[in-house]
Amino acid sequence: MQTKEKTVDWHLYAEKYDMLFSYNPFYQELYKEITKLTLEWDLKPGATIADIGAGTGNYSVTLAKQFPQASILHVDNNVEMNERARQKKEDSGLENLKIIPKGIQEVRLPSESLDGLISVHALYTFPHPAKALKKMAAWLAPGGFGILVDPGRIVNVLDWQWAIGKKLIAQYGIRKTLEIFREAKPVSRQNRYIRQMQRQEKLWTHSTEEFCEAIKNAGFKILDFKTCFRGLSDLAVVSR
């Protein structure tokens, strides 16, 4: 009897993603750091910024609010995530946010047409991360700004649950924490599948050095670099 291979259900992940984003203190720290970095961008009116692998729009919506005179491109091929991003766009009345329902391999943008770009925790899921980085570098105009964040190490689900649990108990108490974990069960299950796919080399894993090398090979200049997200992810501030 043939068993069905377990893979990540990104539609189910989308269903609970924003709840996880709201309560996970490490997601919140990363969000604050990236938001602070993008606020340093000196962009002229009419600039174009892309969020590649934009998910439910937490960053693309923020960019649209930060830069009301810029055009923001939300690029993602997940129907459920895009629908949540679309709802956030409508709720905030953001006319400068455009949702492009395509994967990066399908998107065609003019060379050097972006003044800024970000990609947060998406590269590792792309079919060809190196090719994706080269496309992004080609899209970014000389002098443009970029932030690339990717979880290169294999996920230790139990370790993350323990770290998050301690933070939540300190803030909300045991009862509320247990409620949050019950609601987040589908996410934990998908994270286990992610771990399995990483081990099978179906998702991109990399060391810090390998991530830097891939970024440079794509044509970016690295302006700043650090590990983040409890050492799971690498964050690069880049330019052309």
N, C-alpha and C positions, 0 to 999 in steps of 0.2 A: 504493500500500500504506500503510495507516494504522499509524503507529508508536505503541507503547504509551507513555503519558506516565510519566515517572519520578517517583515520590513517595516520601516517607519511609516505610520499613517499620518502624514502631514496635515490632513484635513481634521483629524481628531486633535492633533497637537494645536492647531489654530483655535479650536473650540475653547481650550483652557489656557491659551498662551497669555492673554492679558490678565487673567486672574493670577497666574504665576508671576507675571511682571510686577503686578501691584504689591505682592507680598514678599517676593524674594529680595532680601536686602542687598545681595551681591549684584543682581540685575539693576537695582536702583542706583547703586554706586557707579556702575559702568555707564548708565544713562546720564548721570550728572556729569561725569568726566567728559563724555563725548559732547554733550551739550555745551560745556564750558569751552572745549576746544573749538567747536564750530563758531562760537560767538567771537572768537579772535579773527575770523576770516574777514578780510577787507574786500567786500564785493561791490561792484558798481550796480546801479539800477539796471534791470534787464538781464542780469546774470542767470545762468542755468545751472542747477544742482541736481544730481541724481543720487537716489538711494537704491543701491543694487541688492536685490534679495530683501526687499523692504518689509516683508511680513505683514503684520497687522497695522503698520504705519506709525508706530510710536516715534520713530525718528523722522520720517518724512513729514509728518504733521508738525512736529516741533520745528523742523527747518522752514516749513511754510510760514509758521508764525514768526520765527526769528528774522526771516528775510522776505517781508511782504512784497517787495519790489522785484523779487527774483521768481523764476519759474522752477518749480520743484517737480522732478520726475520720480514717481514711485514705481519701481520695476520689480514685479514678482509674478510668478505663474500659478500661484495657489489661489483657487477660486474663493475659498472661505476666508483666507487672510485678506485678500483684496476687498471682499465685501465688508469686513470690519473696518478696514482703512477707509473705504468709501463712506461708511456711516460716520466716522470721526471727521472726515472732510466736510460732510454736510452739516454735522452738528456745530462745527467751528466756522462755517461759512468761508472756507478757504478756496477762493477762485484761482489761486496760483498753484494749486496742487493737481497734477495730472497723473492718473493711475494707468500704467502700461501693463496689461495682463499677459506678459510674456516672460519666458526665461531668458537669461542673458545670451544664450546661444542663438536665440531668435531675434533679438533686438538689433536694429540697425540705426546707429546715430552717426552724424557727420564727424569726421576727424576733428579734434581740437574744439569741439562744440560745448564742452562742459567747463564751467569755471570752478566747480567743486563737486566732489563725490564722496559718498561713504558706503561702506559695506560692512555690516555688523553681524557676525555669527551666521554667515550665509555661504561663504566661499567653500567651506568643507563639504557642502552638499552638492555643489555644481559637478556636472559630469567631467569637466576638464578645467580644473582650477587655474592651471598655468595659462591656458588659452583665454580664460575669462579675465585674468589679470592683464594680459596683453591688450585685450579689447578695451578695458577700462583706461589703461595708460594711453592708448591711441585717442580715446574720446576726450581726455583731459587736456585743456589748452596749456601751453607753456606759461608757467607762473601760477597755474591753478592749484587748488588745495585738495587734499584727500585724506580720509581716515579709513584705515583697513583694520578690522578686528576679526580674528578667527580662532576658534578653539582647536588647537592642534593636538592636544593630548587626549588619550582615551579617557572617557568619562568614568569616574568612580561614583556610581549612583548612591551607594550607602554612605560614603563620606560626605557627599553633598547634602543628603537628607539630614545627617547628623549636624552639619554646620548650620544649615538653614533652621533646623529645629531649635537649636540653642538660641539663635537670634530671635526667633519668633516667640519662644517661651518668655524671654526677658521682656519683650515688648507687649505681648498680648495675653500671656498666661497659658497654662497647659490646655484648658478646654478649647479655647479659640484655635490654638495651634493644631490640635487633633482634628478640628473641623476643616482647617485649611488643607491638611495632609489628606483627609478623605476626599476632598474635592479635587485635589491634585493627583489622585491615583492614575488617571489616564496619561498624564505627563510623565510620571515616573516610569510607567510601562513603556512609553515611547522612548524615553532616555535609555532604557535597557536595550531596546532594539538598536538605538544609535550606537551604543557600546559594542553590540554584537557586530554591526556592520563595519565599525571602525576596525575591529579585530580581523575581519574578513577582507580588509582593505577595499571596501566598497565606498567608504567615505574617506576623505583626505585627512591624514594625520601628518604632523610635521613637528620638528623641533623649532626652537626660536631661530636658530641659524638657517635652517632650511626655508623658513618663512621669509626671512630677510633676503635670502638668495633669490627666491622666486619673485619677490617684489622688484628687486634690482634688474633681474633678467627680463622682466616685463617692460622695463623702460622708465620706471619711477625713480625718483630721488628720495631717499629716506631722510627726513628732517629730524625725527625723534622716534624713539622706540622704547617699549617696555612690555613686560608681562603684566597681565591683569586677570581679573575674575578668578581669584584664588590660585593663580599660576596655571590655570587651564588654557587661557587664551593669550595671544600676542596682539599688541596694538601698535600700529605704525602710522605716524603722521608723514604724509608723502606730498610730493610736488612733481612738476615736470620741468 
